[in-house]
Amino acid sequence: MRIIINSKEHETSCETLLALLEECGFRCEFVAVEHNGEVVKRDEWSAFKLKERDKFEVVQFVAGG
């Protein structure tokens, strides 16, 4: 299945958003996810089913100074 993540196409066999984030190497405790313009709550990630051509924006929080 093809998914768009941060404007880049990604091929995956993952079924859920949580599995996709882990496959892509995101540290889930430090990201926020938007799906087709809507924020996806963290407690919904494991049940959120992926569909062909879904579009996600993943924002990583970074500490620094």
All heavy atoms as a GROMACS GRO file, in nm:
protein
  525
    1MET      N    1   0.084  -0.116   0.000
    1MET     CA    2   0.000   0.000   0.000
    1MET      C    3   0.089   0.124   0.000
    1MET      O    4   0.194   0.125   0.064
    1MET     CB    5  -0.090  -0.008   0.124
    1MET     CG    6  -0.147   0.119   0.172
    1MET     SD    7  -0.256   0.113   0.318
    1MET     CE    8  -0.261  -0.052   0.373
    2ARG      N    9   0.047   0.226  -0.072
    2ARG     CA   10   0.123   0.351  -0.076
    2ARG      C   11   0.059   0.455   0.015
    2ARG      O   12  -0.061   0.479   0.006
    2ARG     CB   13   0.129   0.404  -0.218
    2ARG     CG   14   0.218   0.322  -0.306
    2ARG     CD   15   0.235   0.387  -0.442
    2ARG     NE   16   0.266   0.282  -0.537
    2ARG     CZ   17   0.189   0.248  -0.639
    2ARG    NH1   18   0.078   0.312  -0.662
    2ARG    NH2   19   0.224   0.151  -0.718
    3ILE      N   20   0.142   0.515   0.099
    3ILE     CA   21   0.101   0.619   0.194
    3ILE      C   22   0.188   0.742   0.167
    3ILE      O   23   0.305   0.727   0.129
    3ILE     CB   24   0.125   0.571   0.339
    3ILE    CG1   25   0.050   0.441   0.368
    3ILE    CG2   26   0.089   0.677   0.441
    3ILE    CD1   27  -0.098   0.451   0.369
    4ILE      N   28   0.136   0.860   0.191
    4ILE     CA   29   0.215   0.982   0.181
    4ILE      C   30   0.246   1.029   0.323
    4ILE      O   31   0.155   1.050   0.403
    4ILE     CB   32   0.139   1.093   0.106
    4ILE    CG1   33   0.088   1.044  -0.030
    4ILE    CG2   34   0.226   1.218   0.093
    4ILE    CD1   35   0.194   1.003  -0.127
    5ILE      N   36   0.375   1.041   0.354
    5ILE     CA   37   0.419   1.090   0.486
    5ILE      C   38   0.508   1.211   0.464
    5ILE      O   39   0.611   1.202   0.396
    5ILE     CB   40   0.498   0.983   0.563
    5ILE    CG1   41   0.414   0.857   0.582
    5ILE    CG2   42   0.542   1.037   0.699
    5ILE    CD1   43   0.490   0.743   0.643
    6ASN      N   44   0.467   1.324   0.520
    6ASN     CA   45   0.544   1.448   0.507
    6ASN      C   46   0.580   1.474   0.361
    6ASN      O   47   0.694   1.501   0.326
    6ASN     CB   48   0.668   1.446   0.596
    6ASN     CG   49   0.632   1.439   0.743
    6ASN    OD1   50   0.518   1.465   0.781
    6ASN    ND2   51   0.727   1.405   0.826
    7SER      N   52   0.480   1.460   0.275
    7SER     CA   53   0.490   1.488   0.131
    7SER      C   54   0.576   1.389   0.052
    7SER      O   55   0.607   1.413  -0.064
    7SER     CB   56   0.542   1.631   0.107
    7SER     OG   57   0.457   1.724   0.168
    8LYS      N   58   0.613   1.276   0.112
    8LYS     CA   59   0.692   1.174   0.042
    8LYS      C   60   0.614   1.043   0.040
    8LYS      O   61   0.556   1.002   0.140
    8LYS     CB   62   0.827   1.154   0.111
    8LYS     CG   63   0.915   1.275   0.104
    8LYS     CD   64   1.046   1.249   0.172
    8LYS     CE   65   1.129   1.377   0.171
    8LYS     NZ   66   1.250   1.365   0.250
    9GLU      N   67   0.619   0.976  -0.075
    9GLU     CA   68   0.550   0.848  -0.087
    9GLU      C   69   0.627   0.740  -0.012
    9GLU      O   70   0.750   0.735  -0.015
    9GLU     CB   71   0.538   0.810  -0.234
    9GLU     CG   72   0.443   0.696  -0.256
    9GLU     CD   73   0.409   0.678  -0.401
    9GLU    OE1   74   0.333   0.761  -0.455
    9GLU    OE2   75   0.459   0.581  -0.460
   10HIS      N   76   0.553   0.654   0.056
   10HIS     CA   77   0.611   0.545   0.135
   10HIS      C   78   0.532   0.418   0.107
   10HIS      O   79   0.409   0.418   0.116
   10HIS     CB   80   0.604   0.581   0.284
   10HIS     CG   81   0.660   0.477   0.374
   10HIS    ND1   82   0.794   0.461   0.395
   10HIS    CD2   83   0.597   0.382   0.448
   10HIS    CE1   84   0.813   0.361   0.480
   10HIS    NE2   85   0.695   0.311   0.513
   11GLU      N   86   0.599   0.312   0.073
   11GLU     CA   87   0.536   0.181   0.051
   11GLU      C   88   0.539   0.104   0.182
   11GLU      O   89   0.643   0.095   0.247
   11GLU     CB   90   0.614   0.105  -0.057
   11GLU     CG   91   0.549  -0.024  -0.097
   11GLU     CD   92   0.429  -0.006  -0.189
   11GLU    OE1   93   0.422   0.094  -0.262
   11GLU    OE2   94   0.342  -0.093  -0.185
   12THR      N   95   0.423   0.050   0.222
   12THR     CA   96   0.415  -0.021   0.350
   12THR      C   97   0.316  -0.137   0.343
   12THR      O   98   0.225  -0.136   0.260
   12THR     CB   99   0.374   0.074   0.463
   12THR    OG1  100   0.380   0.004   0.588
   12THR    CG2  101   0.234   0.130   0.445
   13SER      N  102   0.334  -0.231   0.433
   13SER     CA  103   0.235  -0.338   0.450
   13SER      C  104   0.169  -0.324   0.587
   13SER      O  105   0.090  -0.410   0.627
   13SER     CB  106   0.302  -0.475   0.438
   13SER     OG  107   0.402  -0.490   0.537
   14CYS      N  108   0.200  -0.216   0.658
   14CYS     CA  109   0.141  -0.192   0.790
   14CYS      C  110  -0.010  -0.171   0.778
   14CYS      O  111  -0.058  -0.119   0.678
   14CYS     CB  112   0.203  -0.068   0.855
   14CYS     SG  113   0.376  -0.085   0.895
   15GLU      N  114  -0.080  -0.211   0.883
   15GLU     CA  115  -0.225  -0.195   0.884
   15GLU      C  116  -0.270  -0.078   0.970
   15GLU      O  117  -0.379  -0.026   0.948
   15GLU     CB  118  -0.291  -0.324   0.932
   15GLU     CG  119  -0.270  -0.438   0.836
   15GLU     CD  120  -0.344  -0.564   0.878
   15GLU    OE1  121  -0.428  -0.556   0.970
   15GLU    OE2  122  -0.316  -0.669   0.820
   16THR      N  123  -0.188  -0.038   1.069
   16THR     CA  124  -0.230   0.069   1.159
   16THR      C  125  -0.130   0.185   1.158
   16THR      O  126  -0.014   0.169   1.120
   16THR     CB  127  -0.242   0.020   1.305
   16THR    OG1  128  -0.112  -0.014   1.353
   16THR    CG2  129  -0.336  -0.099   1.316
   17LEU      N  130  -0.178   0.298   1.203
   17LEU     CA  131  -0.092   0.416   1.211
   17LEU      C  132   0.025   0.393   1.305
   17LEU      O  133   0.138   0.430   1.274
   17LEU     CB  134  -0.175   0.537   1.256
   17LEU     CG  135  -0.100   0.668   1.278
   17LEU    CD1  136  -0.020   0.708   1.155
   17LEU    CD2  137  -0.196   0.776   1.321
   18LEU      N  138   0.002   0.332   1.419
   18LEU     CA  139   0.110   0.306   1.514
   18LEU      C  140   0.219   0.220   1.450
   18LEU      O  141   0.338   0.251   1.461
   18LEU     CB  142   0.057   0.239   1.640
   18LEU     CG  143   0.162   0.207   1.748
   18LEU    CD1  144   0.233   0.334   1.794
   18LEU    CD2  145   0.097   0.135   1.864
   19ALA      N  146   0.181   0.115   1.382
   19ALA     CA  147   0.279   0.028   1.315
   19ALA      C  148   0.356   0.105   1.208
   19ALA      O  149   0.478   0.088   1.194
   19ALA     CB  150   0.209  -0.093   1.253
   20LEU      N  151   0.288   0.193   1.136
   20LEU     CA  152   0.354   0.274   1.034
   20LEU      C  153   0.458   0.367   1.096
   20LEU      O  154   0.570   0.377   1.047
   20LEU     CB  155   0.251   0.355   0.957
   20LEU     CG  156   0.306   0.451   0.852
   20LEU    CD1  157   0.368   0.373   0.736
   20LEU    CD2  158   0.196   0.544   0.803
   21LEU      N  159   0.421   0.434   1.204
   21LEU     CA  160   0.514   0.524   1.271
   21LEU      C  161   0.638   0.449   1.320
   21LEU      O  162   0.751   0.496   1.304
   21LEU     CB  163   0.446   0.595   1.388
   21LEU     CG  164   0.335   0.692   1.350
   21LEU    CD1  165   0.260   0.739   1.474
   21LEU    CD2  166   0.388   0.810   1.270
   22GLU      N  167   0.617   0.332   1.377
   22GLU     CA  168   0.729   0.251   1.425
   22GLU      C  169   0.815   0.204   1.308
   22GLU      O  170   0.938   0.208   1.316
   22GLU     CB  171   0.678   0.133   1.507
   22GLU     CG  172   0.618   0.178   1.639
   22GLU     CD  173   0.548   0.066   1.715
   22GLU    OE1  174   0.520  -0.042   1.657
   22GLU    OE2  175   0.519   0.087   1.835
   23GLU      N  176   0.754   0.162   1.198
   23GLU     CA  177   0.827   0.119   1.080
   23GLU      C  178   0.915   0.231   1.025
   23GLU      O  179   1.027   0.208   0.978
   23GLU     CB  180   0.729   0.074   0.972
   23GLU     CG  181   0.796   0.037   0.841
   23GLU     CD  182   0.695  -0.002   0.735
   23GLU    OE1  183   0.645   0.088   0.664
   23GLU    OE2  184   0.666  -0.123   0.725
   24CYS      N  185   0.866   0.354   1.031
   24CYS     CA  186   0.940   0.469   0.978
   24CYS      C  187   1.044   0.522   1.076
   24CYS      O  188   1.118   0.615   1.044
   24CYS     CB  189   0.843   0.580   0.943
   24CYS     SG  190   0.740   0.539   0.801
   25GLY      N  191   1.050   0.464   1.196
   25GLY     CA  192   1.152   0.503   1.292
   25GLY      C  193   1.120   0.625   1.377
   25GLY      O  194   1.209   0.681   1.441
   26PHE      N  195   0.994   0.666   1.378
   26PHE     CA  196   0.958   0.779   1.463
   26PHE      C  197   0.952   0.736   1.609
   26PHE      O  198   0.907   0.626   1.640
   26PHE     CB  199   0.820   0.835   1.423
   26PHE     CG  200   0.819   0.906   1.292
   26PHE    CD1  201   0.760   0.849   1.181
   26PHE    CD2  202   0.877   1.031   1.278
   26PHE    CE1  203   0.758   0.913   1.058
   26PHE    CE2  204   0.875   1.098   1.156
   26PHE     CZ  205   0.816   1.038   1.047
   27ARG      N  206   1.000   0.821   1.697
   27ARG     CA  207   0.985   0.797   1.841
   27ARG      C  208   0.848   0.851   1.880
   27ARG      O  209   0.828   0.972   1.891
   27ARG     CB  210   1.097   0.865   1.918
   27ARG     CG  211   1.231   0.799   1.886
   27ARG     CD  212   1.343   0.844   1.972
   27ARG     NE  213   1.310   0.826   2.114
   27ARG     CZ  214   1.373   0.891   2.210
   27ARG    NH1  215   1.470   0.975   2.183
   27ARG    NH2  216   1.339   0.870   2.337
   28CYS      N  217   0.754   0.761   1.897
   28CYS     CA  218   0.613   0.797   1.911
   28CYS      C  219   0.583   0.892   2.026
   28CYS      O  220   0.487   0.968   2.019
   28CYS     CB  221   0.529   0.671   1.921
   28CYS     SG  222   0.531   0.576   1.766
   29GLU      N  223   0.664   0.888   2.128
   29GLU     CA  224   0.640   0.978   2.241
   29GLU      C  225   0.672   1.124   2.208
   29GLU      O  226   0.636   1.214   2.283
   29GLU     CB  227   0.716   0.932   2.366
   29GLU     CG  228   0.867   0.935   2.353
   29GLU     CD  229   0.928   0.806   2.299
   29GLU    OE1  230   0.859   0.729   2.232
   29GLU    OE2  231   1.048   0.785   2.325
   30PHE      N  232   0.738   1.148   2.094
   30PHE     CA  233   0.781   1.283   2.058
   30PHE      C  234   0.723   1.332   1.926
   30PHE      O  235   0.780   1.419   1.861
   30PHE     CB  236   0.934   1.290   2.050
   30PHE     CG  237   1.002   1.258   2.179
   30PHE    CD1  238   1.082   1.147   2.191
   30PHE    CD2  239   0.985   1.339   2.291
   30PHE    CE1  240   1.146   1.116   2.310
   30PHE    CE2  241   1.047   1.309   2.411
   30PHE     CZ  242   1.127   1.197   2.420
   31VAL      N  243   0.609   1.276   1.883
   31VAL     CA  244   0.550   1.321   1.757
   31VAL      C  245   0.401   1.352   1.772
   31VAL      O  246   0.334   1.304   1.863
   31VAL     CB  247   0.567   1.216   1.643
   31VAL    CG1  248   0.713   1.191   1.614
   31VAL    CG2  249   0.494   1.088   1.672
   32ALA      N  250   0.353   1.433   1.679
   32ALA     CA  251   0.210   1.459   1.662
   32ALA      C  252   0.179   1.422   1.517
   32ALA      O  253   0.264   1.438   1.428
   32ALA     CB  254   0.177   1.604   1.689
   33VAL      N  255   0.058   1.373   1.492
   33VAL     CA  256   0.024   1.324   1.358
   33VAL      C  257  -0.106   1.390   1.310
   33VAL      O  258  -0.204   1.397   1.384
   33VAL     CB  259   0.006   1.171   1.358
   33VAL    CG1  260  -0.030   1.122   1.219
   33VAL    CG2  261   0.131   1.102   1.409
   34GLU      N  262  -0.101   1.432   1.184
   34GLU     CA  263  -0.218   1.486   1.116
   34GLU      C  264  -0.250   1.394   0.999
   34GLU      O  265  -0.161   1.355   0.924
   34GLU     CB  266  -0.185   1.626   1.066
   34GLU     CG  267  -0.299   1.695   0.997
   34GLU     CD  268  -0.258   1.831   0.946
   34GLU    OE1  269  -0.266   1.928   1.023
   34GLU    OE2  270  -0.214   1.839   0.829
   35HIS      N  271  -0.376   1.359   0.986
   35HIS     CA  272  -0.422   1.272   0.875
   35HIS      C  273  -0.522   1.349   0.791
   35HIS      O  274  -0.626   1.393   0.843
   35HIS     CB  275  -0.488   1.146   0.933
   35HIS     CG  276  -0.560   1.064   0.831
   35HIS    ND1  277  -0.696   1.061   0.822
   35HIS    CD2  278  -0.513   0.983   0.732
   35HIS    CE1  279  -0.732   0.981   0.725
   35HIS    NE2  280  -0.623   0.933   0.668
   36ASN      N  281  -0.488   1.371   0.666
   36ASN     CA  282  -0.578   1.443   0.574
   36ASN      C  283  -0.632   1.572   0.636
   36ASN      O  284  -0.750   1.604   0.624
   36ASN     CB  285  -0.692   1.352   0.527
   36ASN     CG  286  -0.642   1.232   0.450
   36ASN    OD1  287  -0.534   1.234   0.392
   36ASN    ND2  288  -0.718   1.126   0.451
   37GLY      N  289  -0.547   1.644   0.708
   37GLY     CA  290  -0.584   1.774   0.765
   37GLY      C  291  -0.641   1.771   0.906
   37GLY      O  292  -0.670   1.875   0.962
   38GLU      N  293  -0.657   1.653   0.964
   38GLU     CA  294  -0.713   1.639   1.099
   38GLU      C  295  -0.612   1.574   1.192
   38GLU      O  296  -0.552   1.473   1.156
   38GLU     CB  297  -0.840   1.554   1.097
   38GLU     CG  298  -0.952   1.609   1.011
   38GLU     CD  299  -1.021   1.728   1.074
   38GLU    OE1  300  -1.028   1.734   1.198
   38GLU    OE2  301  -1.067   1.815   0.997
   39VAL      N  302  -0.598   1.627   1.313
   39VAL     CA  303  -0.507   1.569   1.411
   39VAL      C  304  -0.563   1.434   1.458
   39VAL      O  305  -0.683   1.421   1.483
   39VAL     CB  306  -0.488   1.663   1.533
   39VAL    CG1  307  -0.407   1.595   1.642
   39VAL    CG2  308  -0.421   1.792   1.488
   40VAL      N  309  -0.475   1.335   1.465
   40VAL     CA  310  -0.514   1.202   1.515
   40VAL      C  311  -0.465   1.192   1.659
   40VAL      O  312  -0.345   1.207   1.686
   40VAL     CB  313  -0.451   1.089   1.431
   40VAL    CG1  314  -0.497   0.953   1.484
   40VAL    CG2  315  -0.485   1.105   1.284
   41LYS      N  316  -0.556   1.168   1.751
   41LYS     CA  317  -0.519   1.156   1.893
   41LYS      C  318  -0.431   1.034   1.914
   41LYS      O  319  -0.453   0.928   1.854
   41LYS     CB  320  -0.644   1.145   1.980
   41LYS     CG  321  -0.728   1.270   1.977
   41LYS     CD  322  -0.851   1.252   2.063
   41LYS     CE  323  -0.940   1.374   2.052
   41LYS     NZ  324  -1.063   1.359   2.129
   42ARG      N  325  -0.333   1.048   1.999
   42ARG     CA  326  -0.236   0.942   2.027
   42ARG      C  327  -0.304   0.811   2.069
   42ARG      O  328  -0.261   0.704   2.029
   42ARG     CB  329  -0.140   0.990   2.137
   42ARG     CG  330  -0.026   0.897   2.167
   42ARG     CD  331   0.066   0.955   2.273
   42ARG     NE  332   0.108   1.090   2.242
   42ARG     CZ  333   0.215   1.123   2.170
   42ARG    NH1  334   0.293   1.029   2.122
   42ARG    NH2  335   0.246   1.248   2.148
   43ASP      N  336  -0.409   0.819   2.148
   43ASP     CA  337  -0.474   0.696   2.195
   43ASP      C  338  -0.553   0.624   2.084
   43ASP      O  339  -0.602   0.514   2.104
   43ASP     CB  340  -0.562   0.722   2.317
   43ASP     CG  341  -0.676   0.819   2.293
   43ASP    OD1  342  -0.682   0.881   2.184
   43ASP    OD2  343  -0.759   0.836   2.383
   44GLU      N  344  -0.561   0.684   1.965
   44GLU     CA  345  -0.630   0.622   1.852
   44GLU      C  346  -0.533   0.556   1.754
   44GLU      O  347  -0.575   0.485   1.662
   44GLU     CB  348  -0.713   0.727   1.777
   44GLU     CG  349  -0.823   0.787   1.861
   44GLU     CD  350  -0.894   0.902   1.790
   44GLU    OE1  351  -0.853   0.942   1.679
   44GLU    OE2  352  -0.991   0.953   1.848
   45TRP      N  353  -0.402   0.578   1.768
   45TRP     CA  354  -0.304   0.531   1.672
   45TRP      C  355  -0.306   0.380   1.651
   45TRP      O  356  -0.294   0.334   1.538
   45TRP     CB  357  -0.163   0.574   1.711
   45TRP     CG  358  -0.137   0.721   1.705
   45TRP    CD1  359  -0.222   0.820   1.664
   45TRP    CD2  360  -0.018   0.787   1.743
   45TRP    NE1  361  -0.163   0.942   1.674
   45TRP    CE2  362  -0.037   0.925   1.723
   45TRP    CE3  363   0.104   0.743   1.794
   45TRP    CZ2  364   0.062   1.019   1.750
   45TRP    CZ3  365   0.201   0.837   1.822
   45TRP    CH2  366   0.181   0.973   1.799
   46SER      N  367  -0.320   0.303   1.757
   46SER     CA  368  -0.313   0.157   1.743
   46SER      C  369  -0.437   0.098   1.673
   46SER      O  370  -0.430  -0.011   1.617
   46SER     CB  371  -0.293   0.089   1.878
   46SER     OG  372  -0.401   0.116   1.963
   47ALA      N  373  -0.548   0.172   1.673
   47ALA     CA  374  -0.670   0.124   1.608
   47ALA      C  375  -0.694   0.193   1.473
   47ALA      O  376  -0.783   0.151   1.399
   47ALA     CB  377  -0.789   0.147   1.700
   48PHE      N  378  -0.616   0.294   1.442
   48PHE     CA  379  -0.636   0.372   1.320
   48PHE      C  380  -0.590   0.291   1.198
   48PHE      O  381  -0.472   0.265   1.180
   48PHE     CB  382  -0.556   0.503   1.328
   48PHE     CG  383  -0.591   0.601   1.220
   48PHE    CD1  384  -0.679   0.704   1.245
   48PHE    CD2  385  -0.534   0.590   1.094
   48PHE    CE1  386  -0.711   0.795   1.146
   48PHE    CE2  387  -0.565   0.680   0.994
   48PHE     CZ  388  -0.654   0.784   1.020
   49LYS      N  389  -0.683   0.248   1.115
   49LYS     CA  390  -0.654   0.164   0.998
   49LYS      C  391  -0.610   0.250   0.880
   49LYS      O  392  -0.674   0.351   0.849
   49LYS     CB  393  -0.778   0.083   0.957
   49LYS     CG  394  -0.825  -0.013   1.064
   49LYS     CD  395  -0.727  -0.126   1.082
   49LYS     CE  396  -0.783  -0.226   1.182
   49LYS     NZ  397  -0.686  -0.322   1.225
   50LEU      N  398  -0.502   0.207   0.815
   50LEU     CA  399  -0.450   0.279   0.700
   50LEU      C  400  -0.526   0.242   0.574
   50LEU      O  401  -0.575   0.129   0.560
   50LEU     CB  402  -0.302   0.244   0.679
   50LEU     CG  403  -0.208   0.271   0.795
   50LEU    CD1  404  -0.067   0.230   0.758
   50LEU    CD2  405  -0.212   0.417   0.837
   51LYS      N  406  -0.534   0.340   0.481
   51LYS     CA  407  -0.595   0.316   0.351
   51LYS      C  408  -0.499   0.367   0.244
   51LYS      O  409  -0.421   0.460   0.267
   51LYS     CB  410  -0.728   0.391   0.340
   51LYS     CG  411  -0.833   0.340   0.434
   51LYS     CD  412  -0.963   0.417   0.413
   51LYS     CE  413  -1.030   0.443   0.544
   51LYS     NZ  414  -1.011   0.570   0.604
   52GLU      N  415  -0.506   0.306   0.128
   52GLU     CA  416  -0.423   0.347   0.014
   52GLU      C  417  -0.432   0.498  -0.007
   52GLU      O  418  -0.541   0.555  -0.003
   52GLU     CB  419  -0.472   0.273  -0.112
   52GLU     CG  420  -0.392   0.300  -0.236
   52GLU     CD  421  -0.258   0.225  -0.239
   52GLU    OE1  422  -0.245   0.121  -0.174
   52GLU    OE2  423  -0.168   0.273  -0.307
   53ARG      N  424  -0.315   0.561  -0.025
   53ARG     CA  425  -0.301   0.704  -0.054
   53ARG      C  426  -0.337   0.796   0.062
   53ARG      O  427  -0.355   0.916   0.042
   53ARG     CB  428  -0.379   0.745  -0.180
   53ARG     CG  429  -0.347   0.664  -0.304
   53ARG     CD  430  -0.205   0.664  -0.347
   53ARG     NE  431  -0.161   0.795  -0.396
   53ARG     CZ  432  -0.037   0.827  -0.424
   53ARG    NH1  433   0.058   0.738  -0.410
   53ARG    NH2  434  -0.005   0.945  -0.466
   54ASP      N  435  -0.350   0.744   0.184
   54ASP     CA  436  -0.367   0.832   0.300
   54ASP      C  437  -0.251   0.930   0.304
   54ASP      O  438  -0.140   0.898   0.264
   54ASP     CB  439  -0.366   0.751   0.432
   54ASP     CG  440  -0.501   0.700   0.473
   54ASP    OD1  441  -0.603   0.751   0.422
   54ASP    OD2  442  -0.506   0.610   0.558
   55LYS      N  443  -0.279   1.050   0.354
   55LYS     CA  444  -0.174   1.152   0.368
   55LYS      C  445  -0.156   1.187   0.514
   55LYS      O  446  -0.253   1.221   0.583
   55LYS     CB  447  -0.211   1.277   0.289
   55LYS     CG  448  -0.212   1.254   0.140
   55LYS     CD  449  -0.245   1.380   0.064
   55LYS     CE  450  -0.248   1.348  -0.084
   55LYS     NZ  451  -0.285   1.466  -0.163
   56PHE      N  452  -0.031   1.178   0.560
   56PHE     CA  453   0.002   1.209   0.699
   56PHE      C  454   0.110   1.316   0.704
   56PHE      O  455   0.202   1.315   0.622
   56PHE     CB  456   0.055   1.084   0.771
   56PHE     CG  457  -0.048   0.976   0.786
   56PHE    CD1  458  -0.052   0.871   0.696
   56PHE    CD2  459  -0.140   0.979   0.888
   56PHE    CE1  460  -0.146   0.770   0.708
   56PHE    CE2  461  -0.236   0.879   0.902
   56PHE     CZ  462  -0.238   0.774   0.812
   57GLU      N  463   0.098   1.404   0.800
   57GLU     CA  464   0.205   1.496   0.836
   57GLU      C  465   0.246   1.456   0.978
   57GLU      O  466   0.160   1.450   1.067
   57GLU     CB  467   0.160   1.641   0.832
   57GLU     CG  468   0.135   1.694   0.693
   57GLU     CD  469   0.259   1.699   0.606
   57GLU    OE1  470   0.370   1.730   0.658
   57GLU    OE2  471   0.248   1.670   0.485
   58VAL      N  472   0.372   1.428   0.996
   58VAL     CA  473   0.423   1.388   1.127
   58VAL      C  474   0.521   1.495   1.171
   58VAL      O  475   0.617   1.526   1.102
   58VAL     CB  476   0.495   1.251   1.120
   58VAL    CG1  477   0.546   1.211   1.258
   58VAL    CG2  478   0.400   1.144   1.066
   59VAL      N  479   0.493   1.554   1.287
   59VAL     CA  480   0.577   1.660   1.343
   59VAL      C  481   0.650   1.604   1.463
   59VAL      O  482   0.588   1.549   1.553
   59VAL     CB  483   0.491   1.782   1.385
   59VAL    CG1  484   0.578   1.890   1.445
   59VAL    CG2  485   0.411   1.834   1.268
   60GLN      N  486   0.783   1.618   1.461
   60GLN     CA  487   0.864   1.570   1.571
   60GLN      C  488   0.901   1.687   1.662
   60GLN      O  489   0.942   1.791   1.614
   60GLN     CB  490   0.992   1.506   1.519
   60GLN     CG  491   0.966   1.384   1.433
   60GLN     CD  492   1.094   1.317   1.391
   60GLN    OE1  493   1.156   1.250   1.472
   60GLN    NE2  494   1.131   1.336   1.267
   61PHE      N  495   0.887   1.665   1.791
   61PHE     CA  496   0.925   1.766   1.889
   61PHE      C  497   1.074   1.751   1.918
   61PHE      O  498   1.121   1.640   1.941
   61PHE     CB  499   0.844   1.751   2.018
   61PHE     CG  500   0.696   1.762   1.994
   61PHE    CD1  501   0.616   1.650   1.997
   61PHE    CD2  502   0.638   1.885   1.965
   61PHE    CE1  503   0.480   1.659   1.974
   61PHE    CE2  504   0.503   1.895   1.943
   61PHE     CZ  505   0.422   1.783   1.946
   62VAL      N  506   1.145   1.861   1.916
   62VAL     CA  507   1.288   1.858   1.938
   62VAL      C  508   1.322   1.959   2.047
   62VAL      O  509   1.279   2.074   2.043
   62VAL     CB  510   1.364   1.897   1.808
   62VAL    CG1  511   1.514   1.897   1.832
   62VAL    CG2  512   1.327   1.800   1.695
   63ALA      N  513   1.400   1.914   2.146
   63ALA     CA  514   1.445   2.003   2.253
   63ALA      C  515   1.582   2.059   2.215
   63ALA      O  516   1.660   1.995   2.146
   63ALA     CB  517   1.453   1.929   2.385
   64GLY      N  518   1.607   2.175   2.260
   64GLY     CA  519   1.738   2.234   2.230
   64GLY      C  520   1.743   2.377   2.280
   64GLY      O  521   1.646   2.432   2.330
   65GLY      N  522   1.855   2.435   2.259
   65GLY     CA  523   1.865   2.571   2.310
   65GLY      C  524   1.958   2.654   2.240
   65GLY      O  525   1.994   2.684   2.141
   0.00000   0.00000   0.00000
